[in-house]
Amino acid sequence: MTHEQTPEEMRDIILKSLEDNKAEDIVTVALEGKSTIADYMIIASGRSSRHVVGLSNHIAEALAKEGMTKAKFDGKDNGDWVLGDAGDVIVHLFRPEVRDFYNIEKIWCDPEFLESYEAARDRKSSVMIDH
């Protein structure tokens, strides 16, 4: 039996898993008013391909433990960019060089928030973008 989760519950479980497993440069983008594909997008980096794949496995396990079994991850064969679809939350996990190349934050965030993100990234902290 699966648990009917809210997007916020999913987001929080994913964020806790990422933080517990040492993901870097975690950004949460609220997609309300921007897209109907999901309620949240979470972007994070792993230190290596192996770390990126491990992060996706830990997220899937954390969600399954809470009865949320519909999360699917693609890109684990390579580990450069793993895309997770948990329904209401989309997760992008990158190696740092690949994340810098694609720079998807630039697509989803307003310029003033990008400035905050860059500053936070320089300080190695997490940031939530609610715009």
C-alpha positions in Angstrom: 0.0 0.0 0.0 1.4 3.4 -1.0 1.1 6.6 1.1 -0.6 9.5 -0.5 2.1 12.1 0.0 2.0 15.8 -0.5 4.6 17.5 -2.7 6.1 19.2 0.4 6.5 15.8 2.1 8.3 14.4 -0.9 10.5 17.5 -1.2 11.5 17.3 2.5 12.3 13.6 2.3 14.4 14.2 -0.8 16.2 17.2 0.7 17.0 15.2 3.9 18.4 12.3 1.9 20.6 14.7 -0.1 21.8 16.5 3.0 22.4 13.2 4.9 24.4 11.8 2.0 26.6 14.9 1.5 25.1 16.3 -1.8 26.6 19.6 -2.7 25.0 22.9 -3.9 21.4 21.9 -3.3 18.9 24.2 -4.9 15.1 23.8 -4.6 13.0 25.6 -7.2 9.2 26.0 -6.6 7.6 25.5 -10.0 4.2 26.9 -9.2 3.4 29.4 -11.9 6.4 28.3 -14.0 5.4 24.8 -15.1 2.8 22.1 -14.7 5.3 19.2 -14.8 5.9 19.2 -11.1 5.5 21.3 -7.9 9.2 21.4 -7.1 12.6 20.8 -8.9 15.6 19.9 -6.8 19.1 20.3 -8.3 22.2 19.0 -6.5 25.7 17.9 -7.2 27.7 14.8 -6.2 31.5 14.7 -6.1 31.8 11.9 -8.6 29.7 9.8 -10.9 29.6 7.1 -8.2 28.4 9.7 -5.7 25.7 10.9 -8.0 24.3 7.4 -8.6 24.5 6.7 -4.8 22.5 9.9 -4.1 19.8 8.7 -6.5 19.7 5.3 -4.8 19.4 6.8 -1.4 16.6 9.1 -2.5 14.7 6.1 -3.9 15.2 4.1 -0.7 14.1 7.1 1.5 10.9 7.6 -0.5 10.2 3.8 -0.6 10.6 3.7 3.2 7.8 6.2 3.4 5.6 4.2 1.0 6.4 6.4 -2.0 7.4 3.9 -4.6 6.8 5.7 -7.9 10.1 7.5 -8.1 12.1 6.6 -11.2 15.7 7.6 -12.0 17.4 7.7 -15.5 21.1 8.2 -16.3 22.5 5.9 -13.6 24.5 4.0 -16.2 26.8 7.0 -16.8 26.3 9.0 -13.5 27.1 12.4 -15.1 23.5 13.6 -14.9 20.8 11.5 -13.2 17.2 12.7 -13.6 14.7 11.6 -11.0 10.9 11.8 -11.5 9.0 11.4 -8.2 5.8 12.8 -9.7 5.4 16.1 -7.9 9.1 16.5 -7.5 11.7 16.4 -10.2 15.4 15.8 -9.2 18.5 16.6 -11.2 21.7 15.2 -9.8 25.0 16.2 -11.5 28.7 15.9 -11.4 29.9 19.5 -10.8 31.4 19.9 -14.3 28.3 18.7 -16.0 26.1 20.9 -13.9 28.2 23.9 -14.8 28.0 23.0 -18.5 24.2 22.7 -18.6 23.5 25.4 -16.0 19.8 24.5 -15.7 19.3 27.0 -12.8 19.6 29.7 -15.4 16.5 28.3 -17.2 14.3 28.2 -14.1 15.4 31.1 -12.0 15.1 34.8 -12.3 18.4 36.8 -12.6 18.2 38.2 -9.1 17.7 34.7 -7.7 20.7 33.5 -9.8 22.8 36.1 -8.0 21.7 34.7 -4.6 22.3 31.2 -5.8 25.8 32.0 -7.0 26.6 33.7 -3.7 25.2 30.8 -1.7 27.1 28.3 -3.9 30.3 30.2 -3.2 29.5 29.8 0.6 28.7 26.1 0.1 25.2 26.3 1.5 21.7 25.3 0.4 19.2 27.7 -1.0 15.5 27.5 -1.7 14.1 29.6 -4.5 10.4 30.2 -4.1 10.0 32.5 -7.0 
